[in-house]
Amino acid sequence: MAYSLAGLVGREYLRVSAKGDRSIPEQHEDNARSAEREGVILAAPYKDQGSASRYAQRARDDFDRLVDDLKNGQFGADLLWLWESSRGSRRVGEWVTLIELCEEQGVRVFVTTHSRVYDPADPRDRRSLLEDAVDSEYESAKISKRTLRGLEANAAEGKPHGICPFGFDREYEIRRGKRVPIRQFPHAVEAPLVVELFERVRARVPFTVIEEDWARRGVLGRRGKPMSAQTLRDLVTHVCYIGLRSVKGRLVKASWPRLVSDELFYDVQQLISDPSRIKGNPGTARYALTGAVPCGGCSGPITVRNRPKETTYECKRGCWRVSKAEVDQILVGDAERPGLILKYLSREENYRALDAEDASEEVAEIRDALAKARADLRETEEAEAETLEEERRFARRAERLRTRIADLEEQRKKFVRPSKLRELFPSGPNVAARWHATPVPAQRAVVELLLTPAVLGEVQIMPSSSTARSVAERIVIRRARHR
């Protein structure tokens, strides 16, 4: 049926799904030329960017506004103007609702690519519009199925997907008008920063300290902004840095190279997941000795007081007060007069003595098995079951993995005397300078490791007595007895 449209008012619904689609301005230009030929005046349009298929996750606000205006009689035009029928909706249900509302309000539909107007009240026109909706939904379903099949194949092969992680770069190629990643490799600048991040976290440097340091150095994340402590914490949990990719609750070998070793990665996971690793806020720790040197009188904690004449260590229960500078000199020292701790850290044989047992092939095999078991457990616990049976299977698998991890830990204890000294404070020259440049939380971890009966001895500060008046006399060091 031919209609004369001269003098009528039309309102466009303009939509693009993604990059590569005909843009909204281009759609409007085509619509405007058609409207001019037909003698139609185009009023303010509705505009959306996003898919109209039933697989879309993003809301289309102006489509909802269009529907509401039709329902409430506020559409204010004679024609709904579309560039093509799929611009309206690729969902049959939505399209039927739109057609029925247009019929109720006496609104016809003009489709520019068809060069014709449709009347929803006309049975033939209505069938044509509905056929377009069915065809569009069918095409969307085929595209979605092809996309999912391609994603699953890429995932199984460990190929890169999604946003390129910090520390990596990518090579792309254009396929069907879209950039597709074909290779992921270490970023020349960012990859060393990732390694630095893992090593500093393992050395007990707080994320807040790293955040401030990286911001000062101008290190920016993928969004072009400095990274927060929480972002840094999230980074060190990503298995992409050990050359793995997570696919539906399981780990597959990725096609890109690792940035850090399994041992470093899982040491960091254990550290950041251990609720006992931090006493209070690690960013607020100010003194190295206060957590490891108790009062010898009451066994209570000590604190630091800044008094008018000097800074002191004091028993929190009031047993005694001593000069902080004198205690620090005896226990830590400086370059000219190294104290107990700096003397120990300056000798390479002390490092070897603590970690010599951690080098056998058997221990290495146990450590690798532990790394894999922990990774499998983490992925199993994070997996989302789709059925009750799958949930039960995940639970049974997690229990088996926990048992295996416990057994491996027991095996490792037979061969390894745990020591983090080399990680916390590697051996090397300029011990005093490096010590004073080390963040206080890492200093505290070293102190707690060394001031034990098996290493340097357990240190206590005693109250003053007739036989012990000077600071040196009141510092008691209790070492383990060797049989």
C-alpha angles and dihedrals in degrees: 000000000000119000130193107225098179113135095012125126122235133190121205128222105205121189139165122190101202146327109312094037118116102276125245093248090051092049090050092050091053091046092048092053091050092047091051091052090050094045092242124148113223115217128197109317133226113236133194137168115205143067120299093202125110088249093063119114099188120087121238103219098183093049088056089048090051091053092047092049091052091048093049097042092246098117089105098198142086097226137043103215119208129177089217131351094251088062087074099054142321089206114092092209094053092044092052090050091050093049092048092049091049089050092050092050095042092244118150126207123235118196113197097202089052093045090219145095125240126208110209088205091061110086095217093047091046091052091050092052092047092048089054090053093050091047091049093049091048091051090049091052091051092049091048092049092049091048094050092047090052093047092050091049091049091047093051089051092048094243120161119266138172124009115358107251121240108268095038137083128202141216115216138191130197116249120175090343095309132106109243121190112235102168136023121196139164115289111238094229105023101045094067088048090056091052089047090051093053093046094049092048090051087050088058095251105156118244089236090059092049090047091056093044095050092046089052090050092049096246108163132192129228091283093055094252134108112272120247124228089255091053090051090050090052091050095060091056095061114109090205087086091065093047097262136121128204115232119179095326098320134091122238128186109264126226092235128078122260121253099200136027123259090244094054092044096050093041087059093046091052091047098050094043096049107101091199095056095087127052105196120329110336091208091063098053107122107169132049101209106041095084097049105037113070131186111275091210102055102005088236127137125275130223140193124251125190102215126182095258102031146348113258143192110229137183107247089225093053101252095134150336127220138174111275092208092056094049092046091050093052098043102032111008130175140263094285097041110022114197131213096293100041091048089054094046092051094063117082093202090066091061091048091049092057100045104027093105092058096074107075122114091237092056090047090054091049091049092051091048090050091051092052094044092050091049091049091049093049093050092045092052092049095046116112111225117218096198137030090247091052090049090053091048091052090049093051091047092049091051091051091050093050090052091049092049091051091050092049091049089054091050091049092052089061092061106028134064099199116237130164096180096110091048094047097043116006117210118259146108129307092040096171094049092047092047094055090046092052115101113257095243089058090046089052091051091052091048092050089050095049103036094071128112091251096055122023096344137259109289125212132172113224129208116259116274139171090268098039117045107136121074092246091053092050096052107092121194116195115195129190116264113243116214 
